Amino acid sequence: MTAYTHSDVHVRPCEQAIDSVLIHANVEFGVLQSNGNCVNIGICRINTTHYKDMAVSRPKQRRCPLAQALLSVSDQGRLRVFFPRNGMMPCTERTFFKAPLFPVPLPYFLPETIQNGLPGLEQNIISAGMYPIRRGEEGYWIEF
């Protein structure tokens, strides 16, 4: 029998990079309307470039459909999104995360900043469908 220590197991550099890449973003929930507003459920916008300013600049009555998020890539090359509880208002949590599934009624095309910023991502769209919400003490995980 051979005993291995942590130093005996080596991960290829490419795999290490994929596991460690996180993109901070703001996710605005809803479906984009022709007037630029987001209504109802789904993914309306994912902003990675000005995510810190986005929440502050939202009018108070429109802050509920917005949450901070950490984007990463799953082992299967899918987009994995973590929504920390401390990155959203209680109304957002109640509205979008109380059900066991997260609905996406219309496909959402991922911005180039996400496609280019997450090595190993094998998709350029979040397809319409129902996605399981995995709950944790710190927040919610959804793999699209």
Secondary structure as GFF3:
##gff-version 3
##sequence-region A 1 144
A	DSSP	three_ten_helix	6	8	.	.	.	ID=ss1
A	DSSP	alpha_helix	13	20	.	.	.	ID=ss2
A	DSSP	beta_strand	23	32	.	.	.	ID=ss3
A	DSSP	beta_strand	38	47	.	.	.	ID=ss4
A	DSSP	alpha_helix	51	57	.	.	.	ID=ss5
A	DSSP	three_ten_helix	60	62	.	.	.	ID=ss6
A	DSSP	beta_strand	66	73	.	.	.	ID=ss7
A	DSSP	beta_strand	79	84	.	.	.	ID=ss8
A	DSSP	three_ten_helix	85	87	.	.	.	ID=ss9
A	DSSP	alpha_helix	90	97	.	.	.	ID=ss10
A	DSSP	beta_strand	101	104	.	.	.	ID=ss11
A	DSSP	beta_strand	108	109	.	.	.	ID=ss12
A	DSSP	alpha_helix	112	117	.	.	.	ID=ss13
A	DSSP	beta_strand	125	126	.	.	.	ID=ss14
A	DSSP	beta_strand	129	135	.	.	.	ID=ss15
A	DSSP	beta_strand	139	143	.	.	.	ID=ss16
###
